[in-house]
Amino acid sequence: MSYGYSQRIVEANRSAPEDLLGVALGRVCITKDVPVTRVAETIGVSRETIYNWFSGIYEPHPSLHLAINEFISYLNKRK
């Protein structure tokens, strides 16, 4: 099933600095086709916040870094 991230989000993610945690999260989610609603619910923030992280507009609060890194790790273990 494809959740089809918009071309705008994909391009913004590609052009954002790869060392940002939110951008790294976006790259994994886009590649693995994880719905943004699932990401938002898992992390406990809004879909808009997730899109802003994916685009590099904002960075996640440090209190969320552990949860995000664990989610990225979980997604990377999936096929």
Residue pairs with C-beta under 8 A, 6 or more apart in sequence:
1 33
2 33
3 33
3 34
3 35
3 36
5 29
5 30
5 36
9 26
9 30
9 51
9 54
9 55
10 30
12 54
12 55
12 56
13 23
13 26
13 27
13 30
13 54
13 55
13 56
15 56
16 23
16 26
16 54
16 55
16 56
17 23
17 56
18 24
18 27
20 53
20 56
20 59
21 53
21 59
21 60
21 65
21 68
21 69
22 52
22 53
22 54
22 56
22 58
22 59
22 60
22 68
23 53
23 54
23 55
23 56
24 72
25 39
25 50
25 53
25 54
25 60
25 68
25 71
25 72
26 50
26 53
26 54
26 55
28 34
28 72
28 75
28 76
29 36
29 39
29 54
29 75
30 54
32 75
32 78
34 75
36 47
36 50
36 51
37 47
39 50
39 71
40 46
40 47
40 49
40 50
42 67
42 71
43 50
43 60
43 64
43 67
43 68
43 71
44 64
44 67
45 64
49 58
52 58
53 59
53 60
60 68
